[in-house]
Protein backbone atom coordinates (compact mmCIF):
# COMPACT_ATOMS: atom_id res chain seq x y z
CA UNK A 1 0.00 0.00 0.00
CA UNK A 2 0.97 3.64 -0.42
CA UNK A 3 0.67 6.05 2.50
CA UNK A 4 1.05 9.81 2.54
CA UNK A 5 2.84 11.32 5.55
CA UNK A 6 2.30 15.04 6.15
CA UNK A 7 5.26 16.48 8.08
CA UNK A 8 5.75 19.98 9.40
CA UNK A 9 9.52 19.82 9.04
CA UNK A 10 12.01 17.52 7.35
CA UNK A 11 13.11 16.30 10.79
CA UNK A 12 9.67 15.57 12.33
CA UNK A 13 9.07 12.34 10.46
CA UNK A 14 7.37 9.02 11.21
CA UNK A 15 10.34 7.91 13.29
CA UNK A 16 10.32 4.29 14.41
CA UNK A 17 7.29 3.52 12.25
CA UNK A 18 9.27 4.03 9.03
CA UNK A 19 11.09 0.73 9.47
CA UNK A 20 7.78 -1.08 9.96
CA UNK A 21 6.31 0.31 6.75
CA UNK A 22 9.49 -0.61 4.89
CA UNK A 23 9.58 -4.11 6.38
CA UNK A 24 6.04 -4.75 5.15
CA UNK A 25 6.75 -3.42 1.67
CA UNK A 26 4.60 -0.29 1.92
CA UNK A 27 5.54 2.94 0.20
CA UNK A 28 5.67 6.27 2.06
CA UNK A 29 5.15 9.50 0.18
CA UNK A 30 5.98 12.70 2.07
CA UNK A 31 4.35 16.11 2.02
CA UNK A 32 6.19 18.89 3.87
CA UNK A 33 3.82 21.58 5.15
CA UNK A 34 3.47 24.39 4.44
CA UNK A 35 5.55 24.28 1.26
CA UNK A 36 3.69 21.37 -0.36
CA UNK A 37 0.32 21.32 1.40
CA UNK A 38 -1.54 22.95 -1.51
CA UNK A 39 -0.27 20.27 -3.90
CA UNK A 40 -1.53 17.23 -1.99
CA UNK A 41 -2.91 14.52 -4.28
CA UNK A 42 -4.83 11.75 -2.53
CA UNK A 43 -5.87 9.94 -5.70
CA UNK A 44 -3.42 7.04 -5.33
CA UNK A 45 -3.09 7.07 -1.53
CA UNK A 46 -4.28 4.21 0.71
CA UNK A 47 -3.96 6.08 4.01
CA UNK A 48 -2.87 9.36 5.57
CA UNK A 49 -0.53 9.98 8.51
CA UNK A 50 -0.08 13.48 9.94
CA UNK A 51 2.82 14.21 12.25
CA UNK A 52 3.56 16.80 14.95
CA UNK A 53 4.84 20.35 14.77
CA UNK A 54 5.32 23.48 16.88
CA UNK A 55 2.37 25.40 15.44
CA UNK A 56 -1.10 25.47 17.02
CA UNK A 57 -4.39 24.49 15.40
CA UNK A 58 -6.00 27.86 16.11
CA UNK A 59 -3.28 29.84 14.28
CA UNK A 60 -5.12 29.73 10.95
CA UNK A 61 -5.16 33.55 10.63
CA UNK A 62 -1.44 33.78 11.25
CA UNK A 63 -0.69 30.59 9.30
CA UNK A 64 -3.42 30.31 6.64
CA UNK A 65 -1.90 27.12 5.22
CA UNK A 66 -3.15 25.37 8.38
CA UNK A 67 -6.70 25.85 7.15
CA UNK A 68 -5.66 24.13 3.91
CA UNK A 69 -4.21 21.22 5.86
CA UNK A 70 -7.38 20.87 7.93
CA UNK A 71 -9.35 20.77 4.70
CA UNK A 72 -7.05 18.06 3.30
CA UNK A 73 -7.68 15.98 6.43
CA UNK A 74 -11.43 16.59 6.31
CA UNK A 75 -11.53 15.58 2.65
CA UNK A 76 -9.40 12.48 3.27
CA UNK A 77 -11.38 11.24 6.28
CA UNK A 78 -14.94 12.35 5.59
CA UNK A 79 -15.16 12.25 1.80
CA UNK A 80 -12.58 9.72 0.66
CA UNK A 81 -12.92 7.56 3.81
CA UNK A 82 -9.16 7.08 3.89
CA UNK A 83 -7.56 5.45 6.93
CA UNK A 84 -5.92 8.09 9.10
CA UNK A 85 -3.37 8.16 11.91
CA UNK A 86 -2.38 11.39 13.63
CA UNK A 87 0.39 12.16 16.10
CA UNK A 88 0.41 15.23 18.41
CA UNK A 89 -0.49 18.11 16.07
CA UNK A 90 -1.91 15.48 13.70
CA UNK A 91 -4.16 14.32 16.55
CA UNK A 92 -5.39 17.86 17.18
CA UNK A 93 -5.86 18.64 13.49
CA UNK A 94 -8.04 15.54 13.13
CA UNK A 95 -10.24 16.70 16.03
CA UNK A 96 -10.60 20.13 14.44
CA UNK A 97 -11.32 18.72 10.97
CA UNK A 98 -14.12 16.56 12.40
CA UNK A 99 -15.79 19.40 14.30
CA UNK A 100 -14.10 19.07 17.69
CA UNK A 101 -12.24 21.81 19.55
CA UNK A 102 -8.59 22.29 20.45
CA UNK A 103 -7.29 24.78 23.01
CA UNK A 104 -4.34 25.55 25.26
CA UNK A 105 -3.60 22.77 27.72
CA UNK A 106 -4.12 23.56 31.40
CA UNK A 107 -0.72 21.93 31.97
CA UNK A 108 1.81 21.13 29.27
CA UNK A 109 3.28 17.66 29.03
CA UNK A 110 6.93 17.40 28.01
CA UNK A 111 9.28 14.46 28.42
CA UNK A 112 8.82 10.79 29.21
CA UNK A 113 5.52 10.38 31.03
CA UNK A 114 2.81 7.75 31.48
CA UNK A 115 -0.65 7.32 29.95
CA UNK A 116 -3.53 5.07 31.05
CA UNK A 117 -5.77 3.05 28.76
CA UNK A 118 -9.52 3.64 28.98
CA UNK A 119 -11.16 0.24 28.84
CA UNK A 120 -9.64 -2.33 26.51
CA UNK A 121 -9.63 -0.73 23.05
CA UNK A 122 -8.64 -2.74 20.01
CA UNK A 123 -6.12 -0.13 18.88
CA UNK A 124 -4.19 -0.59 22.14
CA UNK A 125 -4.43 -4.37 22.27
CA UNK A 126 -1.16 -5.75 23.61
CA UNK A 127 -0.30 -2.47 25.37
CA UNK A 128 -0.04 -2.32 29.16
CA UNK A 129 -2.89 -0.61 31.02
CA UNK A 130 -0.38 2.11 31.97
CA UNK A 131 2.40 2.74 29.49
CA UNK A 132 5.29 5.21 29.04
CA UNK A 133 5.51 7.56 26.08
CA UNK A 134 7.26 10.74 24.98
CA UNK A 135 5.17 13.90 25.24
CA UNK A 136 5.67 17.41 23.93
CA UNK A 137 2.52 19.51 23.72
CA UNK A 138 1.01 22.68 25.16
CA UNK A 139 -2.40 22.27 23.48
CA UNK A 140 -5.01 19.54 23.75
CA UNK A 141 -8.33 18.36 22.38
CA UNK A 142 -10.81 20.17 24.62
CA UNK A 143 -14.01 18.92 23.00
CA UNK A 144 -14.33 15.62 21.16
CA UNK A 145 -15.76 15.49 17.65
CA UNK A 146 -19.19 13.91 17.50
CA UNK A 147 -18.81 10.14 17.35
CA UNK A 148 -15.23 10.09 18.65
CA UNK A 149 -14.12 7.95 21.59
CA UNK A 150 -11.32 8.35 24.12
CA UNK A 151 -9.06 5.29 24.29
CA UNK A 152 -6.41 6.60 26.70
CA UNK A 153 -5.90 9.53 29.07
CA UNK A 154 -3.40 11.00 31.51
CA UNK A 155 -3.69 13.08 34.65
CA UNK A 156 -2.96 16.23 32.66
CA UNK A 157 -4.75 15.44 29.39
CA UNK A 158 -8.08 13.66 29.00
CA UNK A 159 -7.71 12.84 25.29
CA UNK A 160 -4.41 10.99 24.80
CA UNK A 161 -5.73 8.52 22.24
CA UNK A 162 -8.81 9.15 20.12
CA UNK A 163 -10.73 7.04 17.63
CA UNK A 164 -13.39 8.14 15.18
CA UNK A 165 -15.31 5.49 13.31
CA UNK A 166 -13.36 2.51 12.05
CA UNK A 167 -10.73 4.34 10.03
CA UNK A 168 -9.42 7.37 11.96
CA UNK A 169 -7.19 7.14 15.03
CA UNK A 170 -4.78 9.55 16.68
CA UNK A 171 -2.50 9.95 19.68
CA UNK A 172 -1.47 13.07 21.58
CA UNK A 173 1.93 11.67 22.56
CA UNK A 174 4.84 11.14 20.19
CA UNK A 175 4.43 7.44 19.49
CA UNK A 176 7.11 7.64 16.80
CA UNK A 177 9.84 8.65 19.23
CA UNK A 178 13.10 6.74 19.51
CA UNK A 179 16.69 7.87 20.07
CA UNK A 180 17.38 8.39 16.35
CA UNK A 181 14.24 10.52 15.97
CA UNK A 182 15.14 12.70 18.95
CA UNK A 183 18.62 13.21 17.49
CA UNK A 184 16.96 14.46 14.30
CA UNK A 185 14.78 16.80 16.36
CA UNK A 186 17.88 18.21 18.01
CA UNK A 187 18.97 19.43 14.58
CA UNK A 188 15.92 21.74 14.52
CA UNK A 189 16.90 25.22 15.66
CA UNK A 190 16.40 25.75 19.41
CA UNK A 191 14.70 22.36 19.90
CA UNK A 192 17.21 21.06 22.42
CA UNK A 193 17.30 24.36 24.30
CA UNK A 194 13.50 24.48 24.57
CA UNK A 195 13.48 20.94 25.95
CA UNK A 196 16.10 21.90 28.52
CA UNK A 197 14.06 24.92 29.57
CA UNK A 198 10.98 22.81 30.17
CA UNK A 199 12.33 19.68 31.83
CA UNK A 200 15.61 21.00 33.25
CA UNK A 201 19.20 20.44 32.20
CA UNK A 202 19.65 17.30 34.31
CA UNK A 203 16.57 15.61 32.81
CA UNK A 204 17.57 16.71 29.31
CA UNK A 205 21.05 15.26 29.83
CA UNK A 206 19.46 11.94 30.82
CA UNK A 207 16.79 11.79 28.11
CA UNK A 208 18.71 9.47 25.76
CA UNK A 209 19.55 7.14 28.65
CA UNK A 210 15.89 7.21 29.69
CA UNK A 211 14.80 6.38 26.14
CA UNK A 212 17.24 3.47 26.11
CA UNK A 213 15.95 2.21 29.47
CA UNK A 214 12.38 2.24 28.15
CA UNK A 215 13.24 0.89 24.71
CA UNK A 216 11.46 -2.44 25.22
CA UNK A 217 8.20 -0.80 26.33
CA UNK A 218 8.34 1.95 23.70
CA UNK A 219 9.02 -0.55 20.93
CA UNK A 220 6.13 -2.74 22.13
CA UNK A 221 3.83 0.31 22.04
CA UNK A 222 4.93 1.21 18.51
CA UNK A 223 4.55 -2.35 17.28
CA UNK A 224 1.08 -2.68 18.79
CA UNK A 225 -0.16 0.64 17.44
CA UNK A 226 1.15 -0.10 13.96
CA UNK A 227 -0.09 -3.70 13.75
CA UNK A 228 -3.48 -2.96 15.31
CA UNK A 229 -4.07 0.03 13.03
CA UNK A 230 -2.99 -1.90 9.96
CA UNK A 231 -5.22 -4.84 10.91
CA UNK A 232 -8.22 -2.54 11.19
CA UNK A 233 -7.73 -0.84 7.83
CA UNK A 234 -7.25 -4.17 6.08
CA UNK A 235 -10.63 -5.27 7.45
Phi, psi and omega in degrees: 000163181241123182244141174262131177247116174270121179245155179251011172189159178298330187270343183263072188260190183281005170053231184298338181288338183300319180294328180290317176300315181296316179304321184271004175080017179272152180259135175251123170257145185242136171241122178264117176267142008270350191304322189246005189294332180279357180249015182296132177237114182263006190295330181241030183255137180262352179184157183236129172245137178233126188265186182275179179179164185280348182283166181246148185303324185279003183272032185291334176287317179286324182234078187300338178295339177297323177297323177295319180293319177300321179293322175301315180295316179300315179297317181296314187277314186276321186264314182271348179058035180283142172301142186223141171222125181242146180234125177056254177303323178297330174292314182290321178296323177298313180303315180295317181297331183265006176100004176278185181233146178233137179214177177300139178286143175299322177219125178295156173237121180219130180109190180275114184227181182243150180231149181246133175295150173250107185074213181228066186291147181300321182300330182254020176299132181090356179262141179300153180301326173236126185224150178278152177199164180264126182245148170198086180206147176239009175231165181205161174288116183263341178213121183293146169297152177301130179091354180275155179232146175271128181252343178201154183213167173226173180296336181259343187216120184285335186243082179271326176225133183230147177225137177231118182064210182255000187238341187245124179224155180201156180229142178284325182281168181270084182296338183280353192289131167215179185299319181296322179293317179296323176298321177295319178300321182297344176279350176282135184306128175071000183301308182298319181295320178296318177300316180297322179296326185273323184249356179093152184294321181297313180295321179294323178294332182268353193299323179289324175294321179294321176298318180295320181294331181260010187304319181298314181290320180294320178295321178296320177297313180298316180296318180293314179301313181297308184293321179292319179294316179296321179297321181292318185284339177280345179079000000 
